[in-house]
Amino acid sequence: MSNQWSFQTKLLHNHHKYDPVTGAVSVPIQHASTFHQKTLDQSPEFDYSRSGNPTRKALEEAIAELEGGARGFAFASGMAAISTAFLLLSSGDHVLVTEDVYGGTYRIVADVLSRFGIEYTFVDMTDLNEVEANIRPNTKVIYIETPSNPLLKITDIRAVVKLAKKYGCLTFVDNTFMTPALQRPLDLGADVVLHSATKFLAGHSDCLAGLAVVKDEKLGEELYKLQNAFGAVLGPHDCWLVLRGLKTLQVRLNQSTETALQLAKFLQNHSSVRKVYYPGLDGHAGADIHRKQSGGAGAVLSFELKDEKAVKTLASNIELPVFAVSLGAVESILSYPAKMSHAAMPKEEREKRGITDGLLRLSVGLESFEDLRRDLQHGLDKILA
Amino acid sequence: MAKNRIDTILAQLGNRSETVTGAVSAPIYLSTAYRHAGIGESTGYDYTRTKNPTRLIVEEAIAALEGADQGFAFSSGMAAIQTIMALFKSGDELIVSKDLYGGTYRLFEEEWRKYGLVFHYDDFTSEAETVSLINENTKAIFLETPTNPLMQETSISALSEIARKHDLLLIVDNTFYTPVLQRPIEEGADIVIHSATKYLGGHNDVLAGLVCAKGQELCEKLAAHQNAIGAVLSPFDSWLLLRGMKTLSLRMAKHQENARELARFLAELPEVADVLYPGRGGMLSFRIQKEEWVNPFLKNLQLICFAESLGGVESFITYPATQTHADIPEEVRIQNGVCNRLLRFSVGIEDVEDLKEDLKQALKAAAKGDR
């Protein structure tokens, strides 16, 4: 029955809409680390909170349903989800990663996995010839972010999946920027979807969390073993915060996306701004592909100013967006990738990817468009002065 | 803070951390991001995975309690161990306790072996034996003392001499004793690990892992791995842990008093074959006379919980064969002494007479064949 409901309804009505014992409509927060076992003979569903927790189960089932996967998994952070998923690989395996991947993922691949014999190549994932040319006999995973961070480059998920299947690789997609409200990679053929749920899914800048969803049960068993063995699980209180945030995901994202498009157009027309990156703009590379594989352009855009000095001027003359790392919140957040999200990336690697000293990323929140426009205009005008 | 005695440090945890309102209980900072006034103007906090004010209090607390330089909080004890393993690389070898917690054994054998790490198991009863396992690839000794569930104590200072001489890291899991009873860093360890889910949290309501280490270079590496891997403890759970730690010393004293009394009591019961208790701490193990009594004994317990985990205020009995040590192959497990008659008892802080009555009636019922 629930399959017929729209996404927005599914956010509110799922298996855990009420507690079977008390009828409570908010999932209870089960802080118990361990569970009484009546007898030695039966293996209970819950025995130890790292292996399984009822509050976490509610979140894991919710995200699995929303992404259309067989199983979901909750982790202590997006990086904990990504690190654990990468451990599906073994020594001697090779992974192909999108070159403008999030700086934290870059660090795990280049600095940590490499020491344990996992090889990697960074490629321009939007160039399918380059992707295919870099697949090796030992390539096991192709890792996509689309739209990418912070330049919003669009990768054709279906096309990469086709290549992956041809060469027997798994496709991992980081779906943080889109969320299942706008893009469902498993429906497009991907095997694993990863989320920093800290961002849009939880949405309130109050909870660090990671989620993973897998397409099939067998891969689910493997990832479950890793989740339990490594123990980088999400605490029950935070599971509840993510569940609470999920209820408003659709309305938040709709509102922020609408404002983001208006702001992108405004920024395009301001003479302090050299370039705007936003998949909702017609001239944006890959906008057609994005339209085919997703339901909207999302709430994140980037724009380039002349240099670091211009960035400083803007940052010190705006009042509304908080100048901070992270994104995907009810509050607008302005970030400086060169010194924040991509600080872990060497300067030459960073600039090669177009992440210049004048680039800013704006995660559009729920404030009114007019207020945000006026605030940005004030800061941008100061650069000209 | 380091000048104060351990009970004082524990009671005062988090107090005076908040200077704006003067709140005595440390605030829970759920904020994931921290505003910068301008470029390069960080308050010291940027993103909660990297550093969080609530988490920092427990991290500084464990470092102060253990006499370490820096502490790190993780989402579980296993996540703590996992992050420490990132210090090594393919080809490295570790010498580890033979009688190891099943979850750690599983992590080593099923996961880290895939990445080319080699583990040698040692009971640490002979220094010559330990030294004979060291080669040019050996990087660390990983030790649990007392061991789980056989409650054997190992001399940390003796192993630290070996570690020092051969340039190895000495890593000690101090979950069972906590810094109230044992401070491995003072005996020469480099890294101390806790499943803080156990005695440090103490209330069976929070899953957490803590690590602390000595030496700036090592601490910097651990901080980098903690941030990169991201298996950090949430602010709410950090606060629960902090709250639990305030009564650690009182709880540990009561756990130990009850355990000492019950070790004597169990040893005299006809249904019990032997009791394994090192004389301190709140954990003991015992073997009952017949394997077929195990299930009826567990079913007849009215007060003590049959559950995994340990270190909480409530008494727990665990059956290692099917619970904590289920991942160790049966022949290895039994050879190590974890037989099918062995039960592990995490003694709680209930009235000891009530615990005695419960044990006595359940054992009698099991022996009589009652269900």
Contacts between the chains, C-beta under 8 A, distances in Angstrom:
chain1	res1	chain2	res2	distance
A	31	B	205	4.0
A	31	B	206	6.5
A	31	B	240	7.4
A	32	B	204	6.1
A	32	B	205	6.3
A	33	B	197	5.1
A	33	B	201	7.5
A	33	B	204	5.0
A	33	B	205	6.3
A	33	B	206	6.4
A	33	B	207	5.2
A	33	B	309	5.7
A	33	B	312	7.8
A	34	B	204	5.6
A	34	B	307	4.6
A	34	B	308	5.3
A	34	B	309	3.8
A	34	B	312	7.7
A	34	B	316	7.3
A	35	B	307	6.1
A	36	B	305	5.0
A	36	B	306	6.7
A	36	B	307	5.3
A	37	B	306	4.9
A	37	B	307	5.8
A	37	B	308	7.9
A	38	B	299	7.3
A	38	B	306	7.5
A	39	B	295	6.6
A	39	B	298	7.0
A	39	B	299	5.6
A	39	B	306	7.9
A	40	B	294	6.6
A	40	B	295	4.4
A	40	B	298	5.8
A	40	B	299	7.9
A	40	B	306	7.8
A	40	B	319	6.3
A	40	B	322	6.5
A	41	B	295	6.9
A	47	B	307	7.4
A	47	B	308	5.3
A	47	B	323	7.2
A	48	B	308	4.6
A	48	B	309	6.1
A	49	B	197	7.9
A	49	B	207	4.9
A	50	B	76	5.0
A	50	B	78	6.5
A	50	B	207	5.8
A	75	B	75	7.9
A	75	B	230	7.9
A	75	B	231	7.6
A	76	B	74	7.8
A	76	B	75	3.8
A	76	B	79	6.9
A	76	B	230	6.5
A	76	B	231	5.0
A	76	B	232	5.7
A	76	B	233	7.5
A	76	B	234	7.0
A	77	B	49	5.1
A	77	B	230	3.7
A	77	B	231	7.2
A	77	B	232	6.2
A	78	B	230	6.9
A	79	B	49	6.6
A	79	B	228	6.8
A	79	B	229	6.3
A	79	B	230	3.0
A	80	B	75	7.1
A	80	B	79	7.6
A	80	B	229	6.5
A	80	B	230	4.4
A	80	B	231	4.5
A	80	B	232	7.8
A	82	B	230	8.0
A	83	B	228	7.8
A	83	B	229	4.8
A	83	B	230	6.6
A	83	B	231	7.5
A	87	B	111	6.8
A	90	B	114	4.8
A	90	B	115	7.4
A	91	B	90	6.1
A	91	B	114	6.3
A	91	B	115	5.3
A	91	B	116	5.3
A	104	B	228	6.9
A	104	B	230	7.4
A	107	B	228	5.2
A	108	B	228	5.7
A	108	B	229	7.2
A	111	B	228	6.8
A	112	B	86	5.8
A	112	B	225	7.3
A	112	B	228	6.0
A	112	B	229	7.2
A	115	B	88	8.0
A	115	B	89	4.1
A	115	B	90	6.9
A	116	B	89	6.6
A	116	B	90	5.4
A	116	B	115	3.7
A	116	B	116	6.7
A	117	B	90	4.7
A	117	B	115	6.4
A	117	B	116	6.0
A	198	B	32	5.4
A	205	B	31	5.9
A	205	B	32	5.0
A	205	B	33	5.5
A	206	B	30	3.9
A	206	B	31	6.3
A	206	B	32	6.6
A	207	B	30	6.4
A	207	B	32	6.7
A	207	B	234	7.6
A	208	B	32	5.5
A	208	B	48	5.1
A	208	B	49	5.8
A	208	B	232	7.0
A	208	B	234	6.5
A	210	B	230	7.3
A	225	B	110	7.6
A	226	B	111	7.2
A	229	B	78	6.8
A	229	B	103	7.4
A	229	B	106	5.7
A	229	B	107	5.2
A	229	B	110	6.6
A	229	B	111	5.6
A	230	B	78	6.1
A	230	B	79	6.2
A	230	B	82	4.6
A	230	B	107	7.1
A	230	B	111	7.3
A	230	B	231	7.1
A	231	B	74	8.0
A	231	B	75	6.6
A	231	B	76	3.5
A	231	B	77	6.9
A	231	B	78	3.1
A	231	B	79	4.4
A	231	B	82	6.8
A	231	B	103	7.6
A	231	B	207	7.9
A	231	B	209	7.4
A	231	B	231	7.4
A	232	B	74	7.7
A	232	B	75	5.4
A	232	B	76	7.3
A	232	B	79	4.5
A	232	B	82	6.9
A	232	B	229	7.3
A	232	B	230	7.4
A	232	B	231	3.4
A	233	B	75	5.8
A	233	B	76	6.3
A	233	B	79	7.7
A	233	B	207	7.0
A	234	B	75	7.3
A	234	B	234	7.6
A	235	B	75	6.7
A	235	B	206	7.4
A	235	B	207	6.7
A	235	B	233	7.6
A	235	B	234	4.5
A	235	B	236	6.5
A	235	B	237	4.4
A	237	B	234	6.7
A	237	B	236	4.1
A	237	B	237	6.8
A	238	B	234	4.8
A	238	B	236	6.8
A	238	B	237	7.9
A	241	B	30	7.7
A	308	B	39	7.2
A	311	B	39	6.5
A	312	B	38	6.4
A	312	B	39	5.3
A	315	B	36	7.9
A	315	B	38	5.3
A	315	B	39	6.0
A	316	B	38	5.2
A	322	B	33	7.0
A	322	B	35	4.7
A	323	B	35	6.2
A	323	B	36	4.8
A	323	B	37	7.5
A	323	B	38	7.1
A	324	B	33	4.0
A	324	B	34	6.0
A	324	B	35	5.1
A	324	B	36	6.1
A	324	B	46	7.5
A	325	B	33	5.6
A	325	B	34	8.0
A	325	B	46	5.4
A	325	B	47	4.5
A	326	B	32	5.5
A	326	B	33	3.9
A	326	B	47	6.0
A	329	B	32	8.0
A	329	B	33	7.5
A	333	B	33	6.5
A	336	B	39	6.2
A	339	B	39	6.6
A	339	B	40	7.1
A	340	B	46	7.2
